[in-house]
Structure formats: C-alpha cells, structure tokens
Amino acid sequence: MKKPAFRKKSGAPDTARGAGGTGTFDGAPAAPAAPAAPRGSGAVRTTRSLLAAAVVLAAVFGIAELRKPAATAATDRATATSAQVERTAVVCPQPLQGLTGTTTLTAYTPPGTGDGTGGTGWISDAAAPAAPQPAAPGAATPAPATPAATGAPTPAAPAAAAADRNAAPADARLTLAKPGTPVSAPAANSDLAPGTGAVATGALAPGFTVTQTTTVTEQRGLGLSGITCTPSGTGFWFAGASTAEGRTDYVSLVNAESTAAVVDLKLYGDKGLIENDAANSITVAPGSSQSVLLPTISKGQVADLAVHVVARSGRVGAALHAADGSKGADWVPASADPAPVQVMPGLPADTSAAHLVVWAPPEDDADLRIELSGKNGWFVPAGNESIHVKAGTVASVDLGKVTRDEVAGLRVSPSDDKHPTPVVAGLRVDRAGANGKSDAAWLAGTAPVGTRATVADNRGGGPSTLFLTSTGEAATVRITASAGTGGGTPATKEVQLPAGGTVSLPAPEPTGLNGSFALTAETVSGGPVVAARMLALPSKDVPMFTVQALRDDRSTVKVPQAAQNPGVVLR
C-alpha cells in the first residue's frame, strides 16, 4: 500500500515560541512570568494564544510539550511484529497462444493461517474496467434534489455505486469458499484467450495460491506446461529463452491494474544486450493481455537468451513460454533476483539432458562453480566443474545426463568467495521415453521455502513427485496433502533431509481423494530448504511433465512497532 505523503507547509516554524521565551505544560507549576509587554502590544495576545493552545493539546493528548521529544529507545525501533495479510492478488498468463490444448486453473488457501474470518477468493479473466457511459444527445438534465422537510438539502444519489475491487465479479471463472479445500475450473481455451487475475481477502488471503496447467497434444507444441501465478510487479528475470530454429518463445504480459503500463523487454545473448526499438515502450492497457514473440524483437537466431521485463510505469504480470516443437514445451519460471548464489531444485533421476544458462551483469564477469546436491550432500560433477560468463552477456553449458539416475538440485556459486557477482540462472531439463519422444521443463534460481509454501493442482495415482534440497544444515520438512476438490481427508508426512542433501518422494495423497489436491511444505527445523514439485502426465507415449518451485507464500508481513508521540504536532 502506498504510504501517504506529508508535506510541511512553507514558512511553518519548527518549534513553538512565546513572547519573551519558551516553556512547557505538563501539570507542573507555571514558570516565572516574563517581563510585562507594553500595553497594546500583540505579544500578550500571542502568549495567551500559545498557552490556550497548550491547554487544549493537554486535554486531548494528556501531555503536550514544546521541547523536542525524547528519542525512542533503540530496542523499541528494532521491535517488529508479524501481521496476517488481508489481501492477496496474483496474475496468470494467457493460457494458449497459437496452440490447441486444455488449461485448468486451481486456487487454494491453506487452513489455520490466522484468526481472520470471512473474505472472498476468485479468479476472473482480465478485462478493462468499465468506462462511464456519456449521456445521450438531447437527454434531459437530472432535476435538482428536493429539499428535505427540515430545510436541509438532500444529497443527490450517485449515478452508480463504486465498484468493490475485492468482490468477485459476476463472470468469475471460480470462487474459493473456504481455506483447506482447493477449487478448479477450466480457463478460456482459444488462441486469443486472455490472462486472468485472482484475488483473495480476509481469511482466504494468507497463503492464497493459484496454479495454471495446460496440456497440448498437437505435435508442434506437444507437452505439459505449468506455472504458479505470481503477483504483478515492475521487474522479472527469465533465463533459458531462445529464438533458435524450431523454438517458439513468447512473453505474456497481463495488466490487471486500473492504469496503463509501459513495458520494456531487454534481451541478452552471448554478445550482450540486443538493441531493438520494437522491444521498448510496449503499452499494455488496463485489464488487457499481450503476447510478444521473441523473434520479432530479436535480431536473427540466438540459441540462449536472458530476458528482463521492466515496467517503466504501472505494473504487470509477466511470464515466458518456451516451445521446442516436438521436443517439449513449458513455462520458463521467473528467476530469483540477481544474486551470487542461485539454487535450482527439481532435477528428476531420469533426466536425459540438462542445459544451464547464466547471465552476468554489465559491471563484472562471473566465474562460477557448478555443484549438484545428491542424497549425501553437495558435490562437483566431473567434467562440468565451472562456467565463465563475460560481463553483460549470457553463457551456457550442456550438462548431459548429469544426474546419473539420481534426483538432484543444482547450484552455481562464486569460484572465488572474495569475488561475488550477482547472476541470473536457468536450467532446461529433458526427459525421454523409451520410444525417443521427449518433453522439457525449465527450472530457475529460487528462494527457500521459509515458513510455508504451497503448490496446487496435484493429481491422484502418483503423478506428483516432491524434490526437497537442504542448502545448509540438516532439516525436517512437514508435507501436507489437502482435501481434494471433490472430497477427501488431508494427510501429513514429515521428511528428514541430510545437510546439503536432496530427497524425493511421491506426494502423499489425501484419504478418499476425489479430484485434485494441493501440497504444502513447512520447514519444521534446520534448513534452509528449497523445494519443487514435478507433475508427470504421460500422453501418447510422451513423458509429459512440468516442474514448479515452491516459494514462501508470505502469508504474514513484518509491521514495525509504533507509539504515540503527541509532540510531533508542535514540530
């Protein structure tokens, strides 16, 4: 929420002064009177006015002082409390662009998230706010209000009630009734389908999560695409895009706000920033969606790209979809902000190929160590020990079957701890079936789970697998499977992680499951822990799969301690 701005009036004094001196009013005996002012002088009136003002302030606040208030203790300034969020809003990208398939939207809020009550939760197609309709030519002017019996004028009724931005619209695709039970509904399925906006308030806001899953069965875009919808923002990083032959990658921009947004798309390749005026000043109208094909703003074919989405005004939801013909398709998740260390969880044991893409800032080169987290901790894979990235460019390396039939997480970190360079990293992962057909998913640098994280749209029968990596000390993680969209009893399981190790497990399923369900991970002890969920839905001999990282749901925020200080009115 934007903080209100306070502006000091020009010429206002910093302290209150009486004629001939200053004083305080706190219930103590009055100070000796100042020498009498000449008769007729305005000084007496000024002194009386100031004393009268002080008496009024004392009556209202209990105490008022003319001296500067004492500084707040350092411990009080440092003290902050956690407060439950009261409104959560996320944006989902356009589900299909140029492909034929089906898309499902699933919303969920974990139970037991606080003492809030009531609230709403819903998902609706992004649409421009309704504009006020001009009066028809020749229409009669509304008559003035009739005076009431008391003689006071009656206010004219407003033309239309102000729209409640927290109320579910009449055409909402789904509404969430209560915490603990997910709700699913189909998204619009057409080439021009818009993005969607989702909002939860009250008791439904803390931990509110929306997952979008698309299945494409046509050959040119074959694959399973999944994404956890994210809040609108002003900056997003993606690593692993491409304009190489056979690739069809696009950026989806959705403006769920009430004001227009102006967006720049910055593309970086192995030679640095790719200049193109068509990538700048893209206007996204309120409630609208746009998709931008990367070949239209790039120059020629570039095998590996990092994409920086920057909103120069307004806010947007941004996502990047990659499709590699019959080799697979998925959403490229937004990376964590540039940092010296990037961790990517979620490499399955049957990884047939892995391709690492890293961007370094224009200010400095990056020399990075590549490490894998296996069942016993971190180790350096033989033959793929490091990667060098020139300043302002993208570098990549093929890792092959780097997991060697074991689940893993991947980390890049400075080769020299005294030379940390913030980077952005992404990883393409391929899985191949026995017949040679394959699908691909993209991983990105992610933040730890923290207190709690959730991913929705898990299916019964074992297609969901969890990957948990402890990046530091040993940890204990609690996994909870929610009730299903159509019923079921939640199930819970605790998992022990060795220091620096990765563990995978089939997702626990609720008893008597009917429909899809959500998975929630909570760090009980140790850590930090990064986590990812793989959803595998084989189709037509293709090992379709998608991987989403689990990120802290930020259901609470830190609120600094505040105390009354009536003295501010005298400054």
N, C-alpha and C positions, 0 to 999 in steps of 0.2 A: 504494500500500500504506500502510495506516495506521501511523504511527510509534508504537512502544511508548512508553507514558508512564512516566516515572520519578518517584517521589515520595520526597523526603527525609524520613527518619524524624524525628519531632519530638524536639527535645532533643539531636540529634546535633551534636557540636562541628564548627566549620568547619575547625579545624586541630588537629593532634596536639600535645599538650604533655606534657613530662615533669616530674617533681618538681624544682622549683628552676630550670627553664629549658627551652630548646628546642635542638635540634641537628639535624645531617644525617648520613646514612650514604651514602657514595659511594666507599668504598675508601680514603679519606684517613685519617691518624692521628686517633685519637679526641681530642675536645676535652677541656680540663681538667675534672676531675671537680667536681661541685657539692659544697658543704659537706655533710658526713655528716648524715643524718637521725637523730633519736633512735631508740634501739633499740626495736624493737617497732612502729615507725611503719609505716603502709601505704605511705609514699612510696617506700621502697626497692623494695618489690614492684612498685609502679606503674612505676618507672623500668625495672626489669628486664623487665617485660612489654612495655613500649614498644620497648626495644632488641631484644628477641627477635622482636617483630612486624616490626621494620625489617629484621632479618637474613633472615627468611622472604620478605619482599617483594623484597629484593635478589636472593635466589636465584631467585625466579620470574620477575621482570621484568628483572633485570640492574641496575636502579637504582631507588631509591625516595627521595623527598625530602620533608622536612617543610615546606620553604618553598614558596611559590606558584610553579608552573611558569612559565617564561618565555613570553611571548605569542608565538603563531605569527606568522611574517612575513606582511606584507600580501600579498606575491606568492603565498605558499602558499594563503592563504584565497581568492584570486581564481581560482586554477587549478582547472579542472574538465575532466573527460574525458567523451567520448561512449561510452555503453554501448548495446548492442543490446537492444531489448525482448525479453522472454521469453514474454510472454502478451498477446494482443490479443483483446478481446471487443467485439462490436457487436450492435446490436438492429435488426431490420427490423420495420416496422409491419404491422398487419393488411392483407392484400393487397386484399381486396374487402369493401365494406360497402354492401349494397343494390344492387349491380350484378352483371352477368354478364360474365365475361371469363376470360382466362387469364393466369397470373402465372408468371414464371420467376425463379429465384434463381441467381446466378452468383457463385462465390467464386474468388479469385485471390491469389497471393503472388508478387511479382517475384523473379527469381533473383538470385544474387550479393549477398544482403543482409547477409552476415556469415559468421562462422566457426561458427555454431551448427549442430548436427546433430540429427536426429530431430525429434520433435514430432508433433502431431496438428492437424487442421483439420476443422471440421464445422459444419453448420447443422441445427438441430432446432426443431420447434415449441415455443413457450413453454408450459411446463407446471409446475404446482405441484410442489414437492419431495414425494417420498413420505413420508407420515407413519407413524411407528411404529405397528404394529397392537397393540391391547391384548390381553392374554391372555383366552382364552375362559373364561366362568364355569365353575368346577369343574376347571380344568386343573391338572394336577399341578405342584407346585413343583419346579424343577430341583434335582437332588441336588447336595450339595456336592462340590467337587473332591476326587479321591482323592489322598492324599499320595504323592509320588514315593518311589523306593527310598532316596534319600538322607535322607528325612525332611523335605525342603523341600516346601511346598505347591505344587501345580501350578496356575497361573492358569487360571481358567475361560475357555473360548473365548468371544469376543464373539458376540452374537446375530447380527450381520450386519456384514460389512466396511464400513468407512466409504466413502461414495461419493467417487469421484475426479472433482472438478469439471472436470478437463482431459481426461477420457476421453470419446470420442464415445459418445453413448447408442445403444442397440440400434436405436432407431427414427429415427436421424438421416436427414434428407432427402438429404444428400450428405456425402461426406467428401473432403477435399483430400489428395492423395497426395504431391505434391512441388511445390516452387517452380517457376514458369515455365510451368505448364500449368493453365489455368482448368478449372473443373468446373461444370456447370449441371444443374439439376433443377427440376421443377415444384413450385410451392408449393400448399398446400391451396386448392382453388377452391370456396368456398361462402360464403354470406352471413355465416356465423359463424366463418370461418377465423381462427385465432389469429395473433398476431405470431410472429416467430422470433428465436432467439438464435444467434449464431455465435461460435465460439472458435477461436483458433489458438495453438499453443505451439511452443517450440523454434525451429527454422529456418523454420517456417511463419508465425511471428508478425510479423516485421518487414515492414511494408507490406501486411499482410493486408487485403483489400478485398472487400466484398460489394455487389452491385448487384441491385435488385429492379425488374423491368419488367412492367407489366400492360397488356394490350390489351383495351379494351372496345369492342364493336361495336354494342351496343344504343343507340338514339337518345338516350335521356335522359342517358347518361353517356359518349357517344362520345368516344374519344380514347386517346392513349398516355400512360401515367403511369410515370415512372421516378424512382428515388431511390437514392442511395448510403447504405447503412445506417450509422448513427452509434453511438458508444459511449453507454451510459447516463450520465445526468447529473442535475443538480439545477436547471438553468435553460436554457430555449430561447426564442428570439425568432422570430416569424414576422410578416411584413408583406405584406399583399395579400389577406387573407381577406375574406369578405363574407357578409352574410345578406340581401342584396337578392333581389328576386323572381327565380326561376329558378336561384338558386345553392343547392347542397347541399354545404356545407363541414363537415368534422368533424375533430376532433383524435383521433389514435390514441395511446393510452398503453399501453406494454408494460413489465411488470415482470419482468425476467429474473433478479432477485436472489432471495435466500433469505429476505428480510424484507419486510414490507408497506411500501408507500409512501403518503404522504398528499400530494395534489397540489392546488394552486390554479391556476385558469385566469383570468388577468386580461385583459379585453378593453378596448381603447381605440378610440374613434371620433373623429369630428370635434368632439365636445363633451367629450371626456375619458374618464376611466375609467367603464365601465358596471358599476354595482354590481348584483350578483345573488348571493344566498346559495347558489344551486344550483351556482355555479362554484367554491365553496370546499370544502375538506376532502373531496376525492374520494379514496376509499381504493381502492388497487389492490393486490390480494392477490399474494403471491409466485407467480411463474410464470403470471400471468393477463394478459389483454388487455382493454382497454375502449376504446370509441369514444364520443366526446361530440359530438353535433350542436350546432353553434354557435347555431342559432336557439333551442335550449332553454335557453341561458344568456345570451342577449342580450335586449334589450328593443326589439321592433319591428325594422324593416328598416334595416340600416346598410350603406351602399354600400362603405365601405372600413374595414378593421379591422387593427389590430396585436394580436397575441396573445402574451402572455408566460406560459409554462408554468413554474411554480415548484414544486419538490418540497420541502415543508416537512420531511419526514422520508423517508429512503430515497432511492433513485434509480430513474429510469425512462428508457426510450427514448420520445421524443416526435416525432410527425410530424403534418403538417397537409395534408389532401387537399381540393382545390377542384374542384368540378364545376359547369359553367355550361351545363347542359342540352346542346343540340346544338352549342353554340359551343366546346366543348372541356373537357378535364379534365387535371389533373396534380397531382403533389405540390408544395406550396409549400415550398421548401427552407428550413431554419433559417438565419437570418441570422447574420453575424458579430456579436460583442458590440457594444453601442452605442459608436460612435466618431465623431469629427468628419468623417472621410472614409470614404465607402463606395463600393466599386467593384463593378460588376456586369458580368461578361463574358458574351458569348454571344448578341448580337443578330444574327439572320440577315439577309442582304441583302434578302430578300423579306418583311420584317416589314410586315404590313398595318396594325397598330395597336400602340401601346405605352402602358401606363398605369403611372405612377410613384406609389408610396405611401410616405410617410415619417412616422415617429413621432419626437416630441421629448420629452425628459424633463420632469417637472413643475417642475423647478427653473428652466428658461430657455426662451425662444423660440429658434428656429433660422432663420437666413437663409442659404440655400444656393444655390450656383452649380451649374447643370447643365451638364455637358460630355460630349461624345462623343469617343471615340478612333477615328479613321479610319485610313486607310492611311498618312497622313503625320503623324499626331500628334493632340493634343487640340485641340478647337475647341468653341465655344459654338453650339448650334443656334439659328438665327434664329426668334424668336417664342417660344422656350422657354428663356429665359436663366436663370431663377431660380425658387425656390419658398420661401414663408414658412410656417413651422409654429409654431403657438402652443404654449406650454408645456403638456405633458401631453396633447396631442391628436395626431390624425392629419390630415395634409393630402395631397391627391393632385392630379395634373395629367395630362391626356390629351396625349400627345406625337404622336399620329397616326403617319404613315409617316416617323418621324424619321430612319431610316437612309438613306432616299433611294437604295435599291438598292445600298448598300454595307454590308459587315459592320462591326460596331462593338462597343465596350464603352461603358458609361455610368458616370459618376462624379458624385457630389454631394459638395461640399466647402464650407467656410465662405466666404460672400461677403466677410467681413472676417476675415483671418487672426488678428486680435487678439481675436476673439470666437468661439472654437471651442465648439460644443455637440455632445455625443455624440448620435448619432441611429441609428435602425434604418431600413433602406430595402429595398423590394422592387419588382419590376418585372414586370408581366404583358406577355407578348409574344404576339401573334396572327399566324397565317399563314393566308391564304385561298387556296383553289383557284380554278380557272377557273370552276367552277360555283357559286361563292359559299359553298360549305361550308368550314368552318374548324376549326382546333384551336388550343389555347392552351398555353403553358408559363409558368412563373413563375421569375424569377431573384431572387437575393438578394445582399446585400453579402457578399463573400468575402475570405478571406486569400490571400496569394500562394502559388504552388506550392511555393516553398522549394527544398529539395534534390531532392525527387521526389514525384510524385503519380500515382495510378492510377485508372482507371475501367474496370470490366469490362462484359461483355455488349455487344460491338460485332459487327455482322453483316457478312458479306461482300457484295460487289456495290455498295459505295459509299454506304450509308445513314448512315454516321458522318462528321461534319464536326467538326474541331477549330477553336476560336477562341482565339487567343493575343494577349494585350494586355500590352505593356510599360508599366507605370505610371510608370517613371522613365527611366533611360538605356537605350540600345540593348542588346539581349540576344540570346543564342544559346540555343536550346532543342533538346534531343535528344528525339525521339519514337520510341518502340519499340513495335511491334506484337508481341504474344506469339504463341506457337503456338496453334492452335485447340483447342477442347475435344476434337476428334476427330483432330487431327494438323495438321502444318504447320511451316514453318521461320520463326522470328522475323525481322522486318525492322526496320531503323532508318533514320531520316532526321533531319538537322539543319535547323533553321529559323532564319533571321535576322529579328529584329524591329527596326524603327526606334524611336528614342526616342519614347515616348508613343504608338506606333502599334499597330494591330490587324491581324493576319494570320489568314486562314482557309485551311484546306487539307483536302482529302479525307483521311481517316485512312489511313495506309499499312497494307497488309494483308499478312499472312504468306504466304510462298510455299507453294503447295499447301494452302491453308486448307481445313479440314474442321471445321464447327461455328462457334461464336462465339469471339471473342478479346478480349484486354484491351489497353488503351493506357496507356503510362507516359510521363509528361513529366518531364524533368530539366533544371533550369536549369544550363547549362554556363558561362555568363558573363553579366555585366551584370544587368539587371533592376532591381527585382523584376518578376515576371511573374504575372498571373492568367490562368486558362485555364478553358475549358468545352468540353464535348462535346455535340453535337446528334445524336440518333438519330432519323432520319426513316423511318417505315414507312407509306407511304400505303396506305389501305384504303377501298374503296367510294367512290372519288373524293374522299376526305377526306385532306388533307395532314397526317396524324398525325405528331406529333413530340414529343420531350421533351428537356430540356437539364439537364445536371448539371455543376456546377463541380468542377474538380479541386483538391483541397486537399492540402497537405503530409501525407504518410502517417505522419509522426512515428515512423519505424522505430527511431530512436535517442533516448535521453534524456541530459540532462546530469547527471553524477554529480560532486558536489564532492569535492575531494581530502581524504583523512583520514589522519592519522598517529597512531601510538601515543603516549599520554600517560599513563603509569602513575600520575602524580601525582594523577589525578582520584580514586583510591581513598582518598586521605588528606584530601580536602576535605569 
